[in-house]
Amino acid sequence: MTETYKIGRIGKTHGVKGEVTFHFTDDVFDRVDADYVFVETEGIPVPFFFEEYRFRNEESAIVKFEGIDTADRAAELTGCDVYFPRELSDEEDGELTWSEIVGFDIILDGSRQTMGTVTSVDLTTINTLFELRTPEGKSLLIPANDDFITDIDRDARCITMRLPEGLLDI
């Protein structure tokens, strides 16, 4: 699963021919022409190839996967998380999407101390926040501000940050 990142979830079935609603949280389909995604079924990422898909809006699409030809088969995918291969989403300009950052370690610049692993990115506030799971198992929120980020190593899956003095004491 470290070679993929979550891009959405399968919603309810659509019609009787095996189509499902796919709710996505990443704009990967605007950047990459993909033939498949991974659907997590029973805890295992399984590749599913697109037979066809059409966008409903900016956050969902109707998807027909190869080999899924009935509403009953499609219903088995309801609620499953959908993942995309990192290697296919690598942009030439090196920019990462918020979804791709989940799973990256946050390292403090200078001390090289690992603060934690990004478990989610909160975009609901005026300031975007990284939610981390610390090595001790605690949750921690830190601002995902470009001014604090000193380095991003896509291969090592880590982000080095220089945080203002006292920020972690709040």
C-alpha positions in Angstrom: 0.0 0.0 0.0 3.0 2.4 0.3 3.2 2.4 -3.5 -0.4 3.8 -3.7 -2.3 6.6 -2.1 -6.0 7.0 -1.3 -8.0 9.0 -3.9 -11.6 8.2 -2.8 -14.3 5.7 -2.0 -16.9 3.7 -3.9 -20.4 4.8 -3.1 -23.6 3.1 -4.0 -24.5 1.1 -7.1 -25.8 2.9 -10.1 -28.3 1.0 -12.3 -28.3 -2.8 -12.9 -25.3 -3.3 -15.2 -22.5 -3.1 -12.6 -21.9 0.6 -12.4 -20.9 2.3 -9.1 -20.6 5.9 -7.9 -17.1 6.8 -7.2 -16.4 9.8 -4.9 -12.9 11.1 -5.3 -10.8 13.4 -3.2 -7.9 13.9 -5.6 -7.9 15.5 -9.1 -5.6 12.8 -10.4 -7.8 12.2 -13.4 -7.3 15.8 -14.5 -3.5 15.1 -14.6 -3.2 11.5 -15.7 -5.0 9.2 -18.1 -5.3 5.9 -16.1 -6.6 2.5 -17.1 -7.0 1.2 -13.6 -7.1 1.9 -9.8 -6.7 -0.3 -6.8 -9.8 -1.0 -4.7 -9.2 -2.3 -1.2 -11.3 -5.4 -0.7 -11.0 -7.4 2.5 -7.9 -5.4 3.4 -6.1 -6.2 0.1 -5.5 -3.7 -2.8 -6.9 -5.3 -5.9 -6.4 -3.7 -9.4 -9.7 -2.9 -11.1 -9.6 -1.8 -14.8 -12.0 0.8 -16.1 -14.4 -0.3 -18.8 -15.8 3.2 -18.8 -16.4 6.2 -16.6 -18.1 9.5 -16.8 -17.9 12.4 -14.4 -21.0 13.6 -12.6 -19.4 16.6 -11.1 -16.0 17.7 -9.7 -16.2 15.2 -6.9 -17.8 12.1 -8.3 -18.1 9.8 -11.3 -20.1 6.8 -12.5 -17.6 4.0 -13.1 -18.0 0.6 -14.8 -15.2 -1.8 -14.0 -14.3 -4.7 -16.3 -15.8 -7.9 -15.0 -18.4 -6.2 -12.8 -21.6 -6.8 -14.8 -24.4 -6.9 -12.2 -25.7 -4.7 -9.4 -25.0 -7.5 -6.9 -21.3 -7.7 -8.0 -21.1 -3.9 -7.9 -22.7 -3.8 -4.4 -19.7 -5.8 -3.1 -17.5 -2.8 -3.8 -19.8 -0.3 -1.9 -17.8 1.5 0.8 -14.4 0.3 -0.4 -11.5 2.7 -0.5 -9.9 3.5 -3.9 -6.1 4.0 -4.3 -4.0 5.2 -7.1 -0.4 4.1 -8.0 2.1 6.8 -6.9 4.4 6.1 -9.9 1.6 7.0 -12.3 0.7 10.2 -10.6 4.3 11.6 -10.4 4.1 15.0 -12.0 7.0 16.4 -14.0 7.0 19.6 -12.0 7.4 17.6 -8.8 4.3 19.0 -7.1 2.4 16.6 -4.8 -1.3 16.6 -4.1 -2.6 16.7 -0.5 -3.8 13.0 -0.9 -0.3 11.9 -2.0 1.2 13.4 1.2 -0.7 11.0 3.5 1.8 8.5 4.8 4.8 10.9 4.6 6.9 11.4 7.7 7.4 14.9 9.0 11.0 15.6 10.0 12.1 18.6 12.1 14.8 20.5 10.3 18.0 20.8 12.3 17.4 18.0 14.8 16.2 15.5 12.1 13.7 14.3 14.7 10.7 12.5 13.3 7.6 14.3 14.5 5.2 11.8 13.1 3.5 10.4 10.0 0.8 12.3 8.1 -2.5 10.5 8.6 -4.7 13.1 6.9 -4.7 16.7 5.6 -7.4 19.0 7.0 -8.5 21.4 4.4 -11.6 22.6 6.3 -10.0 25.5 8.1 -8.6 28.7 6.7 -5.1 27.2 7.3 -4.4 23.8 5.9 -3.2 21.4 8.7 -1.3 18.1 8.7 -2.7 15.6 11.1 0.1 13.4 12.4 0.4 10.2 14.3 3.5 10.7 16.5 5.9 7.8 17.3 4.2 7.7 20.7 0.8 7.1 19.1 -0.6 10.6 19.8 -2.4 12.9 17.3 -0.8 16.2 16.5 -1.9 19.0 14.2 0.7 21.3 12.5 0.2 24.0 9.9 1.0 22.8 6.3 2.4 26.2 5.5 4.9 26.5 2.5 7.0 28.8 4.6 7.7 26.0 7.1 8.5 23.3 4.6 12.2 23.2 3.8 12.4 20.0 1.8 10.2 17.3 0.3 11.7 14.0 -0.6 9.2 12.0 -2.6 11.4 8.9 -2.8 12.0 8.8 1.0 8.4 9.9 1.6 9.3 12.6 4.1 8.8 16.3 4.5 11.4 18.4 6.4 9.9 21.4 8.2 11.3 24.3 10.2 8.6 25.3 12.7 8.5 28.6 14.6 9.8 28.4 18.2 7.1 27.4 20.6 4.6 26.2 18.0 4.7 22.6 19.4 4.2 23.9 22.9 0.7 25.2 22.1 
